[in-house]
């Protein structure tokens, strides 16, 4: 079966070799990239929905004829332009084909200009259809990402943009994030928004695997490969073929396993334990870590070559303490969901509880916050581990109390380690200029300097 070049503009199908050659030359001289076939069998199955070209086919052919081809193509993509070539006695069939959705038909003999005009109009229509599809898909992806990664802080908005950009590629990705920050949520989003969305998503936590079984789990084994290997086992990499493999806590892998992983990433093939056969793979690998792999490599705890191979495309998930008021939004969302799930009346946070949420360091990140929201929905105390400052007692109107509350929150955040005003601003969910203004307004200082020289 002849492979179809995905970059061609015109697929010409006709069982007459002389007509096929003449029409191919006409299209080629007009600067169009054309591929010819003598039969229509299997064509529909080999053209994807994002193929950018048009099909030109004779109606009467042995085997699968032009009308049957039209039906098969439109069953997969109703908007694919199909031009049919007809003999003089086939005009009634051509009319039938137009009603069935054919883009155009040309009655033999026809002028070259008529063919070129029809093909060019069909190509312009195809380009417009694919552009509209892409825009609709991008909009749907943004909406889906907003539903998965809640929050309006600049750090989260930037993360959503990065996920959207990387999802459309085939690049392996390294996700950096603290415990509970949502690394698997990001990995699933990369998979579900990619062209691999219909393939498997296989998640495995390398830190949870015993050293004695990690190679078998990842790479598979043949019967008899080691004591107790009674039958063949398909490893996670092979099982993920055609899709995505998410490998969490990659820093916990032994150096020996890292060598095999590096080879797999470079050769895109896997060799089961006890076998000498390489199995080609079409997978995307998304690795995640909570450690600084560069530091681990400098300390010889992680292979430097594997680190550089993984670090081509990386995503950093901001910890919850850097997301400002996102903590309140997420908490309320989780608490409302828990109230509905448990069949209890929803509760509202008071000002002291809001202050606790905003000033808590959240070492367990979103996972810790979700547990706190669950307890709150059940009527229990927040039970946050680190102490939070009491709200200042201020007499006066609402504006005075709001200013005192704002100053207390900024002052509390200033007690936490921040390398720059940018980091402090992201933690508070404020633009840097706004933060400068508020620091001056409240007489607060960053890093031992004034608000004017802090940056």
C-alpha positions in Angstrom: 0.0 0.0 0.0 1.5 3.3 -1.1 2.1 5.8 1.7 0.5 9.2 1.4 2.8 12.2 1.8 1.1 14.4 4.5 2.5 17.6 2.9 0.9 17.1 -0.6 -1.7 19.6 -1.7 -3.5 17.4 -4.3 -4.1 13.6 -4.2 -5.0 12.5 -7.7 -6.7 9.1 -8.1 -7.4 7.6 -11.5 -6.9 4.1 -13.0 -6.0 5.5 -16.5 -2.2 6.0 -16.4 -2.2 8.4 -19.4 -4.8 10.8 -17.8 -3.1 10.4 -14.5 0.2 11.5 -15.9 -1.2 14.4 -17.9 -3.2 15.8 -15.0 -0.2 15.4 -12.7 2.0 17.4 -15.0 -0.7 20.2 -15.2 -0.9 20.5 -11.5 2.9 20.2 -11.0 3.5 23.0 -13.6 1.1 25.2 -11.7 3.3 24.9 -8.6 1.1 22.5 -6.8 2.5 19.5 -4.9 0.7 16.4 -6.2 0.7 12.6 -5.5 -1.0 10.1 -7.8 -2.6 6.8 -7.1 -4.1 4.2 -9.4 -6.8 3.0 -7.0 -8.8 4.4 -4.0 -8.6 1.4 -1.7 -7.5 2.4 1.8 -7.1 6.1 1.0 -9.7 7.3 3.6 -7.9 5.5 6.4 -4.6 7.1 5.5 -5.8 10.8 5.5 -6.1 12.5 8.8 -8.6 15.2 9.7 -5.8 17.8 9.7 -4.6 16.9 6.2 -4.4 20.3 4.3 -5.0 19.1 0.8 -7.8 18.1 -1.6 -8.7 14.9 -3.4 -9.3 14.7 -7.2 -10.7 11.3 -8.2 -12.3 9.6 -11.2 -15.8 8.3 -10.6 -15.6 5.0 -12.5 -12.7 2.8 -11.3 -12.3 -0.9 -10.5 -12.7 -1.8 -6.9 -13.6 1.3 -4.8 -15.2 3.8 -7.2 -15.3 7.6 -6.8 -18.7 7.7 -5.0 -17.7 5.1 -2.5 -14.5 7.0 -1.9 -16.4 10.2 -1.3 -18.6 8.5 1.3 -15.6 7.0 3.0 -13.7 10.3 3.1 -16.7 12.3 4.4 -17.3 9.7 7.1 -14.0 10.7 8.5 -14.1 14.4 7.6 -17.2 15.9 6.1 -15.4 19.1 5.2 -12.7 17.6 3.1 -13.0 18.9 -0.5 -13.4 16.1 -3.1 -13.4 16.8 -6.8 -14.8 14.1 -9.1 -13.9 13.5 -12.8 -16.8 12.2 -14.9 -17.3 10.8 -18.4 -20.1 12.2 -20.6 -22.5 9.4 -19.5 -21.7 9.9 -15.8 -23.3 13.4 -15.4 -26.3 12.0 -13.5 -23.8 10.3 -11.1 -21.9 13.5 -10.7 -25.1 15.4 -9.8 -25.8 12.6 -7.2 -22.2 13.1 -5.9 -22.7 16.9 -5.5 -25.8 16.2 -3.5 -23.7 13.8 -1.4 -21.2 16.6 -0.7 -18.7 16.6 -3.5 -17.0 20.0 -3.9 -17.1 20.0 -7.7 -17.1 17.7 -10.8 -15.4 18.0 -14.1 -16.8 16.4 -17.2 -14.3 14.9 -19.7 -12.7 16.4 -21.7 -12.0 19.5 -19.6 -9.6 22.4 -19.9 -6.5 22.5 -17.7 -7.6 25.9 -16.4 -10.9 24.5 -15.2 -9.1 21.9 -13.1 -6.6 24.4 -11.7 -9.4 26.9 -10.9 -11.4 24.3 -9.0 -8.4 22.9 -7.2 -7.2 26.4 -6.0 -10.7 27.3 -4.8 -10.9 24.0 -2.9 -7.5 24.5 -1.3 -8.4 28.0 -0.1 -11.6 26.6 1.4 -9.6 23.8 3.1 -7.2 26.2 4.6 -10.0 28.3 6.0 -11.7 25.2 7.5 -8.5 24.1 9.2 -7.8 27.6 10.5 -11.3 27.8 12.1 -10.9 24.3 13.6 -7.6 25.3 15.1 -9.1 28.5 16.6 -12.0 26.6 18.1 -9.7 23.9 19.5 -7.4 26.6 21.0 -10.4 28.3 22.6 -11.7 25.0 24.0 -8.2 24.1 25.3 -7.9 27.5 27.1 -11.3 27.0 28.7 -10.4 23.4 29.7 -7.1 24.6 31.2 -8.8 27.3 33.2 -11.1 24.6 34.6 -8.2 22.4 35.6 -5.7 25.0 36.9 -7.8 27.4 38.9 -6.5 30.8 39.8 -5.9 34.2 38.4 -2.4 35.0 39.8 0.2 36.0 37.2 2.2 32.9 37.9 -0.7 30.5 37.2 -1.7 32.5 34.1 1.8 32.2 32.8 1.8 28.4 33.5 -1.4 28.0 31.5 0.2 29.8 28.6 3.3 27.6 28.8 1.2 24.4 28.9 -0.9 25.5 25.9 2.3 26.1 23.9 4.1 22.9 24.9 1.0 20.7 24.5 1.0 21.2 20.7 4.6 19.9 20.4 6.1 16.4 20.6 8.8 17.5 23.0 9.5 15.6 26.3 8.8 17.8 29.3 10.4 18.1 32.8 7.9 19.4 35.4 9.4 21.1 38.5 7.2 21.5 41.6 7.0 20.9 45.3 5.0 18.1 46.9 1.3 18.6 46.4 1.7 21.4 43.8 -0.2 19.5 41.1 2.5 17.9 38.9 0.2 15.1 37.7 -2.6 17.6 36.9 -0.1 19.5 34.6 1.1 16.3 33.0 -2.5 15.2 32.2 -3.2 18.6 30.8 -0.2 18.3 28.5 -1.5 14.9 27.3 -5.1 15.8 26.9 -4.4 19.0 24.9 -2.0 17.2 22.6 -2.4 15.2 19.4 -1.8 12.1 21.6 -5.1 12.7 23.5 -6.6 9.5 22.1 -3.6 7.4 23.2 -2.9 6.0 26.7 -1.7 8.2 29.6 0.4 6.0 31.9 1.4 7.5 35.2 4.0 5.8 37.4 5.7 7.1 40.6 9.3 6.0 40.5 9.7 6.7 44.2 7.0 4.2 45.1 8.7 1.3 43.2 11.0 -1.1 45.0 14.5 -1.1 43.5 14.1 -4.8 42.7 11.1 -4.3 40.4 11.7 -0.8 38.9 13.4 -2.1 35.7 10.8 -4.8 35.1 7.9 -2.3 35.7 9.4 0.3 33.3 11.1 -1.8 30.6 9.3 -5.1 30.9 10.8 -8.6 30.8 10.8 -11.9 28.9 9.9 -15.2 30.6 13.0 -16.5 32.4 14.7 -13.2 32.5 15.3 -13.6 36.2 14.1 -15.9 39.0 10.3 -15.7 39.3 9.8 -14.3 35.7 7.4 -17.0 34.6 5.9 -15.1 31.7 6.5 -12.1 29.5 5.6 -8.7 31.0 5.0 -5.5 29.0 6.6 -2.6 30.7 5.1 0.8 31.2 7.1 2.4 28.4 5.9 -0.1 25.9 2.3 0.0 27.3 2.3 3.8 26.7 3.2 3.4 23.0 1.2 6.0 21.0 0.6 8.1 24.1 2.3 9.7 27.1 4.2 8.3 30.0 4.3 10.4 33.2 7.3 9.5 35.4 7.0 11.2 38.8 9.8 11.5 41.4 12.4 10.8 38.7 15.1 11.9 41.1 14.6 8.6 43.1 15.7 6.5 40.1 19.0 4.6 40.5 21.9 5.6 38.3 21.7 2.3 36.5 18.0 2.8 35.5 18.8 6.4 34.5 21.3 5.1 31.9 18.6 2.9 30.4 16.1 5.8 30.4 18.6 8.1 28.7 19.1 5.5 26.0 15.3 5.1 25.5 14.9 8.9 25.2 17.7 9.1 22.6 16.8 6.0 20.5 13.0 5.9 21.1 13.1 2.2 21.5 12.9 -0.2 24.5 14.6 -3.5 25.1 12.8 -5.9 27.6 14.9 -7.5 30.3 16.2 -10.8 29.0 15.7 -9.8 25.3 18.0 -8.6 22.6 15.3 -7.1 20.4 14.7 -3.4 20.3 11.0 -2.4 20.1 10.4 1.0 18.5 8.3 3.4 20.5 6.2 6.4 19.7 5.8 8.0 23.2 6.1 11.3 24.9 7.9 11.2 28.3 6.9 13.7 30.9 9.1 13.6 34.0 8.5 15.4 37.3 10.7 16.1 40.3 10.5 18.1 43.5 14.4 18.3 43.7 16.9 20.6 42.0 18.3 18.0 39.5 21.2 20.3 38.5 22.3 20.2 42.1 21.7 16.5 42.3 23.9 16.1 39.2 26.7 18.2 40.7 26.5 15.8 43.7 26.6 12.7 41.5 23.1 11.7 42.6 21.7 12.2 39.2 23.2 11.8 35.7 24.1 15.1 34.2 23.5 13.9 30.6 20.0 12.7 31.6 19.3 16.1 33.3 20.3 18.0 30.1 18.3 15.6 27.9 15.2 16.2 30.1 15.7 19.9 30.6 15.0 20.9 26.9 11.5 21.9 27.8 10.6 22.5 31.5 7.6 23.8 33.4 7.8 25.2 36.9 4.6 24.9 39.0 4.5 27.9 41.4 4.0 26.9 45.0 0.8 28.0 46.6 2.6 30.6 48.8 3.5 32.5 45.6 0.0 32.6 44.3 -1.6 35.3 46.5 -5.3 35.3 46.7 -5.5 32.1 44.6 -5.4 30.3 48.0 -8.8 31.9 48.9 -10.3 31.0 45.5 -9.1 27.4 45.6 -10.1 27.0 49.2 -13.7 28.2 48.6 -14.0 26.0 45.5 -12.8 22.9 47.3 -15.0 23.7 50.4 -18.1 24.2 48.2 -17.4 20.9 46.4 -16.9 19.1 49.8 -20.1 20.6 51.2 -22.1 19.4 48.2 -20.5 15.9 48.4 -21.2 15.5 52.1 -24.7 17.0 51.9 -23.9 19.8 54.4 -24.7 23.5 54.3 -21.8 25.6 52.8 -19.8 27.7 55.2 -18.3 31.2 54.8 -14.9 32.3 55.9 -14.6 35.1 58.5 -11.9 37.7 58.3 -9.5 36.0 60.7 -9.8 32.7 58.7 -9.1 34.6 55.4 -6.0 36.1 57.0 -4.9 32.6 58.1 -5.2 31.2 54.6 -3.4 34.2 53.0 -0.5 34.1 55.4 0.0 30.3 55.7 3.1 29.0 54.0 1.3 25.9 52.6 4.2 23.4 52.7 1.9 20.8 51.3 0.6 23.2 48.6 -2.8 22.5 46.9 -3.1 19.0 48.4 -2.8 20.5 51.9 -5.2 23.3 51.1 -7.7 20.8 49.8 -7.6 18.8 53.0 -8.0 22.0 55.0 -11.1 22.9 52.9 -12.5 19.4 53.5 -12.2 19.8 57.3 -13.7 23.3 57.1 -16.7 22.1 55.1 -17.3 19.4 57.8 -17.4 22.1 60.5 -13.9 21.4 61.9 -11.1 23.9 62.6 -8.7 24.8 59.8 -5.9 23.3 61.9 -3.1 25.0 59.9 0.3 24.1 61.3 2.2 27.4 61.2 1.2 30.3 63.3 -0.5 33.3 61.5 -0.5 36.8 62.7 -3.5 38.1 64.5 -5.5 40.8 62.7 -4.8 44.2 64.1 -7.5 45.7 66.2 -8.3 49.1 64.6 -11.0 51.5 65.4 -12.5 53.6 62.7 -14.4 53.0 59.5 -14.1 50.3 56.9 -11.3 52.0 54.9 -9.0 52.2 58.0 -9.7 48.5 58.8 -9.0 47.5 55.2 -5.7 49.4 55.2 -4.6 47.8 58.5 -5.6 44.4 57.1 -3.6 45.0 53.9 -0.5 46.2 55.9 -0.6 43.1 58.1 -0.8 40.7 55.1 2.1 42.4 53.3 4.2 42.5 56.6 3.5 38.8 57.1 4.7 38.0 53.6 7.8 40.1 54.1 8.9 37.7 56.9 9.1 34.8 54.4 12.2 34.3 52.2 12.0 36.1 48.8 14.9 36.6 46.4 13.4 39.7 44.7 10.5 42.0 44.6 9.2 40.0 41.6 8.9 36.9 43.8 7.2 38.9 46.6 4.8 40.5 44.1 3.8 37.1 42.7 3.2 35.7 46.2 0.9 38.6 46.9 -0.7 38.5 43.5 0.2 42.1 42.8 1.9 43.9 39.9 5.4 45.1 40.9 4.5 48.8 40.6 1.4 48.3 42.8 3.6 46.5 45.3 6.1 49.4 45.4 3.3 51.9 45.9 1.9 49.8 48.8 5.3 49.3 50.5 5.8 53.1 50.4 2.3 53.8 51.6 2.6 51.5 54.6 6.3 52.4 55.4 7.4 48.8 54.8 10.8 47.7 53.6 12.0 44.8 51.5 15.3 42.9 52.2 16.7 45.6 54.4 16.3 48.3 51.8 13.5 50.8 51.1 10.7 50.3 48.7 12.3 52.8 46.3 15.5 50.7 45.8 14.1 47.2 46.2 14.1 45.1 43.0 
